[in-house]
């Protein structure tokens, strides 16, 4: 039995420690006396008459403390305690000796690492206190070893936990990064598909209006340039481009006669019907979350700065900025094509008309950067030449100057994209099957 401190909840903390004691002596009366003393103190006592017998006992049993006589036949206390120290170092060792055995006692102290030696004859109180001190020392030593082992085990578990946590954090971080990259790629693909779909709808609107060129794409480009010159952020510019591309979507249901007639030549009844297209355009698009702001711009793009536009008679800053920009670029394009007044104007005449109506029809804060852009845009066009080439003559690496459509409605590739060998091969095959023109406009 190991030394243990038996302390009840209502007992003092200094209750004596009880332990298991092995007494070794070749004199039976001494063993009897020791057994009586220690049992009275509450200890468990085992007695042996020789060192060899005691060693055999220790092979199969654990004790807290060994008390051995020095003078014993065959194996004296020095030899016995030396073996105990070597084989069971955790067992406390004490020597029982007479004064005449001092030389052997020193050997036992050196070789057996005894805790204390007790002279014969002993005093019962003294020997009880000595044993108590030895057991307390053993208890503290054992407790210290136990706490060290617990601490080492906890440290080891903590290191393993930290290592595991680091691996889990790294793995989770890697998973999150991969997920974020996947979502970013998916979002980019969705955004591109969304933009391409809007471009196709813009082309369909132009076809419904009977235009030979893409009216929506022209004003989208100019509107974006104006917004950039006015230092508008990316979200605003994107919503404005969507609004420009789809601003006439409400005209899809108008009769051909109304669509083909310049606005200035419409009858009152036709004009009322025509004016509904701004509200209809908003109604068509407002349920689509990403187009909510664009739909508001579409509703108001025919409002005039002085308040005599439609459909809500808004004026000044009551009109959304995006709608004011759309009004300027849209009507400039309509002036040049004749869709507004029934007679196509040259650039100079259109600019003169817009300048004359600035303040009443157009916002000066929009017209000023717009006119500056027109001048710079013309200079840029002179520098950025374009060539119309057969698909047989284009090479990978060339840049498209205009969108490429299949059967005039299906967008194949957007302007500004670089041609690849793969696209050129597909374009040849698709145009051959459709029996369509195989000409491309290339920017040089």
N, C-alpha and C positions, 0 to 999 in steps of 0.2 A: 504494500500500500504506500502511495506517495504521501509526502507531507502535505497536509491540507489544513486550512484554518477554518474551524467550525464556529461561525459567528451568527447567532440568531439576531433577529431584528431588534429585540429588546435587550441584547447583551452588549457589554462594552466592546470597543474595537480592539482592545489589547488581550483578548482571550488567548490563552496559551495554545500553541500549535501542537497538534497530536501527530505522531508519526510512527513508522515501523522501524524497529531497532533489531539488529542482529548482534548478539553478545557471544564472543568466542573466548573460551578459557578451558584449560584442562582440569580445573578444580571445580567440582560440581557445587560445593557450598558457595563459591563466589558467584557462579551463574545463578543459583537460586536467589542469592541476595540481590543481584542486579535485576533479576526478573521481577522480584517483589517491589523494588523501588520504582521501576519504570511503569509497571502496570498500575500502581497506585496513582501515578501521574497521568494515567489515561492513554499510555502508549501501547502499541502492539509489539510484543516481544517474542523473539525466536532465539533459542540458545543452541550453541554447537560446542563440542568439546575439542575440536581440532581445526587447524587451518584448511586442511584438505577437504574435510567434511563441509566446512563453510563455503569453500569455493564451488563445490558441487551444488550446494543449495542455491548459490547466486547464479548459477547457470540457468536456472529455471524460475527464479523469483527475484523480485525487485524490492529493495529496502531503501529507506531514507538515510540510515546511519548505521555504521559498523563500529562496535567497541571491541577491541581485541587486547588480550593480555600479551605482555612481551615475552615472558618465559613460557614456552610450550615445546614439547618434544616434537621431533621430526621437522616441523616448520614453525619458526618463532614469529612473533608479531611483526617484526620488521619485514620478513620475507612475505608474510601473508598480506599485509597492508600495501606492500609494493605492487603485488599482483592485482589487488583490488583497484588501486589507483590507475594502473595501466588498462585494465579491462572494463572497469565501471567508474569512470572519473566523476560522474555526477553524484555518486554515493559519498556522503560525508564520512570521514575516517577519524576515530579517536583511539588513543593508546592508553592502556591501563598498565602502570609500571611501578616498580619500587625504586627507591633512591639508589640502590646498588646497580641498577640497570641504565644509568645515565648515558653511558657510551652507546649502548644499543638504541636508546631513545633518540639520540641525535641522528643516528642512521635512519631510524624510522621517519623522523621529521624530514630528512633530506630526500629519502627515497620514496616514502609512502605519502608524502605531502599531507600529513595528518593535520586536522583542525586544531586539536589540543591533546595534551597528554594529562592523565589524571593519576596522581600518586596514591598508592595504597598505604594505609587504609584511607578510604575516601569519606567525605562527609556527604550524607544523603542530599542535603539541601544544595550543596555545591555542585554535586554531579547532576542533579535535576536542572539547575540553572545553566550548567555548561551544555547539556543536551538541548535545552530550550533555545539557547543562543545559536547552537549549531543548526537546529532545524529552521530557525528564523532566517539565518544566513542562506540556507539551502532554498527556502521558500522564495526569498527575494531574488536569488540567483536564477532559480527556475522561472520565476515570473518575468524577470528581465529577458531571459532567453525566449520565453513564449512571446513576449511583446515584440522582440526583435523579429522573430519568425513571422508574426502576424503583420508587422510593418512591411517586411520584405515581400510577403505574399501580396499585401494590398498594393504595394508599389509596383510589383510585377503585373498585377491585374490592371492597375491604373495605366501602366505603360501599354499593355495590350489594348486597353479600351481606347487610349489616345491614338494609338496606331490604327485601330479599327475605325475610329471616328474620322481620322484624317483621310483614310482610304475611302470612307463613305462620303465625306465632304467632296473629295476630289472626283469620285464617281458621279455624285449628284450634280456637281458643277459641270462636269463634262456632259452629262445628260441634258442639263438645262441649256448649255451652250449649243448642243446639237439641235435641241428643240427650237431654240431661238433662231438658229440659222435656217432650219427647215421652215419655220413660220415666216421668216423674212423672205426666203425664196418663194414660198407660196404666195405671200402678200404681193411680192413684186410681179409674179406671174398674173395674179388676179387683177392688179392695178393695170398692167399692160393690156390684158384682155378687155378690161373695162374701157380703157382709152380707145382701143381698136374698135370695139363695138359702137362707141359714140361716134367715131369717125365714119363708120359705115352708115349709121343712121343719118349723119349729116349729108353724106353723099346721096342717100335715098331721098332726103328732103329736097336737095338741089334738083334731082331728076324729076321729082313731082312738080317742081316749079318750072321745069322746062329749061333750066340753065345748062349751058354747055360746059361751064367750069364750076368749081366748088366754091360757091359764095360763102358758105359757113366757114370753110377753112381759111379763106382770105381774111375775113374779119376777125377770126380767132387769132391769127398771127399778128395783125395790127393791134388788136385789143391787148394782147399780152405785152407788146412793145410799149404801149401807153402805160399800162399798169406798172411795168418795170421802171419806166421813166418817172412815175409818181411814187416810187419807193414802196410799193405794196408788197406784202409778204407772199410766200410761196402758196399758202392755202388760198388766199384771195385770187391769185393769178390762175390757179388750177380751176377754181369754181367759175371764174370769168371765161376761161377757154371752153369749159363745158357749156356754159350758157351761150357763148358765141356759136359753137357748132350746132346747137339744138334750138336756137332762138326762133326759128320758123316752124318748129314741129307742129304747132297749132294750126298751120295752114294745110296740113295733110288732108283735112276733110272739106276744104273749101271747093266750090265748083271751079271747073277749068276756066270759065269766063272771068271769074273774079281774080284767079291767079295770073291770068295772062294780061290783065288790064292794069296799066300804071295807076298808082294810088290816086293821083290827082285827077284821073279821068273816070273814077268810079262814081256811080249814082249814089244818092244818099242811102238807099236801101243796101246797095252793095258795100258801101263804106261801113255801114253799121255791122254787116256780116263780117267784113274783113277785120274790123277792130276787135272782134271776139277772139282772134287767134292768140293774142297775148295772154288772155285769161285761160284759154284752152290749153296753151302750152304749159302754163304753171300747173294746171289741174292734172295734166298727163304725168308730169315729173315729180310733183311734190311728195307722192307716196314713196319715192325712192330716196332713202336716207342720204346717200352720198350726193344727191342732186338737189337737196332741199334749198340750199342757198342759191344755186344756179337758177332754180325755178323762180325764185323771187326776183332775180335780175331779169329773167325773161318776161315776167308779167309787166315790168315797168320800163322796158327798153324803148317804148314809144312815148313815154312821158316827156314833155318839153320843159326846159328850165324855167320858162315864164309861166307855166301852169296850164297851157292849152292843149296838152297831149291827151293820151288815153292809156289805160281805161279809168284811172282814178283821179285825173286832174291834179296830180301832185306837182309841186314846184320847188325849185331850189334844192336845198339839202334834204328835203323830204324824199327825194328820189334817191334810191340806193346808188352809191358811187359806181358799182359795176354796171348798172343800167344806164347811167349817164355816159360811161365810156362806150357801151354798146350802141347807144343812140348815135354818137358821133361817127364811129367807124362804119356802122351799118348804113347810115344815110349817105355817107360819102361814097360807099360802093354803089348804092342805089342811084345816086346822082350820076355817077360815071356810066352805069349800065342803062339808065333811062327808066328804071323800075319805079322811081319816086315821082318824077314830073312828066314822064312820057317822052322826054327827049334826052338822049345821052349827052353828057357834058364832057369836055376835056378836063384834064386835071386842074388847069388854071381857073376855069369857070367854076368848077366844084368848090375849090378853095375860096373863091370870091363869095359864093353863095353862103358857105359856112361862116365866113368872117362876118358877113352882113347880118346873119341871124344869131350870132353869138350873144348870149345874154337873154334873148327871147326864146330861142329854140335849143341852144347848146350852152353847156357850162364852159366858161372861159378857161377854167383850171384844167379842163380836159382838152379843149381845142388847141391851146398853146403848145403842149408837148406833142400832140398829134401832128400838127403842121411841121414841127421840127423833125419828127420821125419820118414824115413823107419825103422831106428834102434829103435826109440821110439815107433813107431807104432807096431812093432813086440812084444815089451815088453808089450804093452797095451793089445794086443790080448791074450797074455798068461794069463793076469790077468782077463780080461773080458770074462769069459767062456760063451758058448752058449749051449742051449739044444734044441733038436727037439722034440716037444711034439704034441700029438694028440689034436685036438680041445676039446676033451672030458676031457683032463687033465689040460688044462690051466685055470687059475683063474683070476678074475678081479684084476687089480693092477699090473699084469705082464707087462714087456716091450718088444715090438717086436724088434728083432735084424735085420730083413730083411723086405723089402716092401712085402705087400700081394697083389696079383693080382687075378683077376677072368678071367679065360680062357686065362691066360698068357699075357694079354694086358691091361685089365681094372684095374687101381689102386684102391684098396679098402682102404688100410691104409698104411701110411708111417712108415719106420723104426724109432724107438725112441719114438713112441706114446704108451701110456699106454692103455692096454685093459680094456674095460668096459663090464658089464653084457650084455648091449644092443648089443654091437658089436659081442660078442661071440655068442649070440643067432642068429643074422642075418647071421653071417659067417657059422654057422652050417646049416642053412636052404638053403643058396645060394650054398654052396658046395655040399649039398645033391642033390639039383635039377640039378646041373651041372655034377654030378657023378665024381667029382674031388677029388684029395688028400686033406685030412683034417689035414695036418701037419703044424705046425707053428714053426718058429725059435725064441726062447725066450732068452733074455739076462739075465744072472744071475751074 
